[in-house]
């Protein structure tokens, strides 16, 4: 992007959102199954990834990392994406999008926050309106998947993640009240192979209960190229 503005299109209508988010928060370790989260943290520690300061963890990042572009630039050669449901708040209204928490896996071994801050955060342009109160919103009946270089990479049920209202309540409890426009990446799913793939071309899908599918595709390139 040439500036920090995001242009998003609301599904089932012709509304367009032009927003410049005040905050970008990436949430991690958001699975409902706390035992599974603890086991995952232990697995990551075994390969050198430090444990989070809190569970769920919330990483406060530069909103300029957000991008709807089809090609995004990265510095490291060991980066990878993750499909996530994304909550977008604009003028008090919430919307659902699909995005990728692209991360530098080398940096992740020393600092998770730095590894996330090192990469762009791709997001699809189509969003679904949720209204001003997400307490009625639920992940039931929704699934998400990703592929890298045309090979299946992730496939998960959003009901395994903390629901939007619970996640936002925990976010506020950790970071305090957040005013203005906000984008929150809400967590992801296990890898089908159990191993990170440092590919080039990523596809994201989020299938909603009403039949709407949110998609985004992006390619990464090295900044030195």
Order of alpha helices (4+ residues) and beta strands (2+ residues): beta-beta-beta-alpha-beta-beta-beta-beta-beta-beta-beta-alpha-beta-beta-beta-beta-alpha-beta-beta-beta
